[in-house]
């Protein structure tokens, strides 16, 4: 969401063009600010605090109840008083948001194209649009595909933000498409920050190819960039609260109390190819 408190432009008085006869002002068109000034004003009007991509897992490992709570969590967070207050705290008071669902490396669906959120009305409109879209599920889990799909979306955003953030939520490791670390590093090279919301509300199951310590996997293999963070959901009752907290931090640009170490500074605690290995072991390829 973006709340924008626009700063009024200062207009410079126009100078009338002089006529051929001294003392007579030549008639001219209605005053317009110089082109450079108009362009600057237009740029200010389209500048927000953050360009935020919400990339939401809808793979079959997510049960229907989780998918419903996830949808409600994002919608309610966007409408919350706390979120609207956080927007007001930004230098521009608004953000741009797009929301898409993902599963396999070739399966991404944009639910909310880029929207400017600058107050309760635009926040309500985005939340309503999220909730009215039918819930779907799909096969495989490609975090790398989600990141790769997300990166060019920033080039399509008509609203320029001071920060660019991809927010990945999911309940399992990458098991399809390219390695997640390759996609992550490509995003970081573009100055994009990736945050994570690992969902760990169920006991790990071989049938759904879950892993222990999904939070470590997200910290070491998925997220990155200045101030990047992970908020883990381990209690179904805390689902909506965690989503709201995550969005508040992203809008406010807050750095977590416990900074995540740069991946280059340590060895991953969980193999970044563990999902691919589990898939290969299960299906023999």
C-alpha positions in Angstrom: 0.0 0.0 0.0 1.1 3.4 -0.5 0.0 6.5 1.4 1.3 9.6 -0.3 1.4 13.0 1.3 2.2 15.1 -1.7 4.3 18.2 -1.2 2.9 21.2 -3.0 5.0 22.5 -5.8 6.1 26.1 -5.7 5.1 27.9 -8.9 7.3 30.6 -10.3 5.5 33.6 -11.7 5.6 33.8 -15.5 7.3 36.6 -17.4 5.3 38.2 -20.1 7.0 38.5 -23.4 7.9 42.0 -24.5 6.2 43.5 -27.7 7.8 45.3 -30.6 6.5 48.6 -29.3 7.9 49.7 -26.0 5.4 49.6 -23.1 3.0 47.2 -24.9 3.0 43.6 -23.7 2.5 41.0 -26.4 -0.5 38.7 -25.8 0.5 35.1 -25.0 -1.0 31.7 -24.1 -2.1 30.8 -20.6 0.9 30.4 -18.3 2.3 26.9 -17.9 5.2 25.9 -15.8 8.5 25.1 -17.7 8.7 21.6 -19.0 11.4 20.6 -16.6 9.3 21.8 -13.7 6.3 19.9 -14.9 8.3 16.8 -15.3 9.7 17.2 -11.8 6.2 17.6 -10.4 5.0 14.5 -12.3 8.0 12.5 -11.0 7.2 13.6 -7.4 3.5 12.6 -7.9 4.6 9.1 -8.8 7.3 8.6 -6.2 6.5 6.4 -3.2 8.4 5.0 -0.3 8.6 1.4 -1.5 7.7 -0.8 -4.5 6.5 -4.0 -2.8 5.9 -7.3 -4.6 3.9 -9.8 -2.6 4.7 -13.3 -3.9 2.4 -15.9 -2.4 2.9 -19.7 -2.4 -0.2 -21.7 -3.6 1.5 -25.1 -4.1 -0.4 -28.2 -3.1 1.6 -28.5 0.2 -0.5 -25.5 1.3 -3.9 -26.8 2.5 -7.1 -24.9 1.7 -7.4 -23.5 5.2 -3.8 -22.1 5.1 -4.5 -20.5 1.7 -7.7 -18.9 3.0 -6.0 -17.6 6.2 -3.1 -16.3 4.0 -5.5 -14.3 1.8 -7.3 -12.9 4.7 -4.1 -12.1 6.4 -2.8 -9.9 3.6 -6.2 -8.2 3.0 -6.7 -7.4 6.7 -3.1 -6.2 7.1 -3.5 -3.8 4.2 -6.7 -2.4 5.8 -5.3 -2.3 9.4 -5.0 1.0 11.4 -1.4 0.1 12.1 -0.5 -0.3 8.5 -2.2 3.0 7.5 -0.3 4.7 10.3 3.0 3.2 9.1 2.3 4.6 5.7 2.0 8.1 7.1 5.4 7.8 8.6 7.2 7.5 5.3 8.7 10.5 3.5 6.1 10.2 0.7 3.3 8.6 2.6 2.4 6.0 0.0 3.7 2.7 -1.5 3.1 0.7 -4.7 2.0 -3.0 -4.3 1.5 -5.9 -6.7 0.4 -9.4 -5.5 0.9 -12.6 -7.4 0.6 -16.3 -6.6 3.2 -18.9 -7.6 3.8 -22.6 -7.7 6.0 -24.2 -10.4 8.7 -22.3 -12.3 6.2 -21.6 -15.1 3.2 -21.0 -12.9 2.7 -17.4 -11.7 -0.5 -15.5 -11.7 -0.9 -11.8 -11.0 -3.9 -11.2 -8.7 -3.3 -7.5 -8.1 -1.4 -5.5 -10.8 0.5 -2.5 -9.6 -1.6 -0.4 -7.3 -0.8 2.9 -5.5 -2.0 2.8 -1.9 -2.3 6.3 -0.5 -5.1 6.1 2.1 -8.0 4.0 3.4 -9.9 4.0 0.2 -7.2 2.7 -2.0 -6.2 0.2 0.8 -9.8 -1.1 0.9 -9.9 -1.4 -2.8 -6.8 -3.6 -2.9 -8.0 -5.7 0.0 -11.3 -6.3 -1.7 -9.6 -7.3 -4.9 -7.5 -9.8 -3.1 -10.4 -11.4 -1.3 -12.7 -11.7 -4.3 -10.3 -13.7 -6.4 -11.0 -17.5 -6.2 -8.5 -19.5 -4.3 -6.4 -22.0 -6.4 -3.7 -24.6 -5.8 -1.0 -25.8 -8.1 1.9 -28.3 -8.3 5.6 -27.9 -7.4 7.4 -25.2 -5.5 9.7 -22.8 -7.4 10.9 -20.0 -5.2 13.5 -19.3 -7.9 10.7 -19.0 -10.5 8.8 -16.6 -8.3 11.9 -14.3 -7.8 12.7 -14.5 -11.6 9.1 -13.6 -12.4 9.1 -10.7 -9.9 12.2 -8.9 -11.0 11.0 -7.5 -14.4 7.7 -6.4 -12.7 9.6 -3.5 -11.2 10.3 -2.2 -14.7 6.5 -2.2 -15.4 5.7 -0.2 -12.2 4.6 3.3 -13.1 5.2 4.4 -9.5 8.9 4.7 -8.6 9.8 3.8 -5.0 12.8 4.7 -2.8 13.1 0.9 -2.1 12.3 -2.2 -4.1 11.2 -5.3 -2.1 10.1 -8.8 -3.0 8.2 -10.5 -0.2 8.2 -14.3 -0.5 5.9 -16.5 1.5 5.9 -20.3 1.3 5.8 -23.5 3.3 8.6 -25.5 1.6 12.0 -25.3 -0.1 12.6 -24.8 -3.8 12.1 -28.1 -5.8 11.5 -26.9 -9.3 13.3 -24.5 -11.7 16.8 -23.1 -11.3 18.6 -23.0 -8.0 17.1 -20.5 -5.6 20.5 -18.9 -4.8 21.1 -18.0 -8.5 17.7 -16.2 -8.7 18.3 -14.5 -5.3 21.8 -13.2 -6.3 20.4 -11.9 -9.6 17.9 -9.9 -7.7 20.4 -8.6 -5.2 22.6 -7.4 -8.0 19.8 -5.1 -9.1 19.5 -3.6 -5.6 16.3 -5.5 -4.8 15.7 -6.6 -1.2 14.1 -10.0 -0.6 12.2 -10.8 2.7 10.7 -14.1 3.7 7.7 -15.5 5.4 8.3 -19.2 6.0 5.1 -21.0 7.0 5.8 -23.8 9.5 2.4 -24.5 11.1 2.4 -28.3 10.3 4.7 -31.1 11.2 7.1 -31.8 8.3 5.7 -34.5 6.0 7.4 -36.6 3.4 4.3 -36.6 1.3 4.4 -32.8 0.9 8.2 -32.7 0.9 8.5 -30.3 3.9 11.7 -29.8 5.8 12.8 -29.1 9.3 14.2 -25.6 9.9 12.5 -24.0 6.9 13.3 -20.7 8.7 17.0 -21.4 8.4 16.6 -22.3 4.8 14.9 -19.0 4.1 17.5 -17.0 6.0 20.5 -18.7 4.3 19.1 -19.4 0.8 16.2 -17.1 0.0 16.4 -13.6 1.5 19.0 -10.9 1.0 19.8 -7.3 0.7 20.1 -4.4 3.2 17.8 -4.9 6.2 16.3 -8.2 4.8 14.5 -10.3 7.3 12.5 -13.5 8.0 9.3 -13.7 10.0 8.4 -17.3 10.7 4.9 -18.6 11.3 4.8 -21.6 13.6 1.4 -21.1 15.0 -1.7 -21.1 12.8 -3.3 -18.6 15.2 -0.5 -16.2 14.6 -0.7 -16.3 10.9 -2.5 -13.0 10.4 -0.5 -11.2 13.0 2.8 -12.3 11.4 1.7 -11.0 8.0 0.7 -7.7 9.4 4.0 -7.4 11.3 6.0 -8.2 8.1 4.1 -5.6 6.0 4.5 -2.9 8.7 8.3 -3.5 8.7 8.5 -3.4 5.0 6.5 -0.2 4.7 8.4 1.5 7.5 11.8 0.2 6.2 12.6 -1.1 9.7 15.7 -3.2 10.3 15.1 -6.3 12.4 16.4 -6.4 15.9 18.4 -9.5 15.0 20.1 -8.8 11.7 20.4 -11.7 9.3 24.1 -12.4 8.5 25.0 -12.0 4.8 25.1 -15.4 3.2 28.6 -14.8 1.9 29.8 -14.6 5.5 28.7 -18.1 6.5 27.9 -21.6 5.3 24.2 -22.4 4.9 22.8 -24.3 7.9 20.4 -26.1 5.5 21.5 -27.1 2.0 20.1 -24.7 -0.5 19.4 -27.6 -2.8 17.6 -29.7 -0.3 14.2 -29.4 -2.0 15.6 -30.6 -5.3 17.3 -33.5 -3.5 14.1 -34.6 -1.8 12.2 -34.4 -5.1 14.9 -36.5 -6.9 15.0 -39.1 -4.1 11.2 -39.4 -4.1 10.7 -39.7 -7.8 14.0 -41.2 -8.8 15.1 -38.4 -11.2 
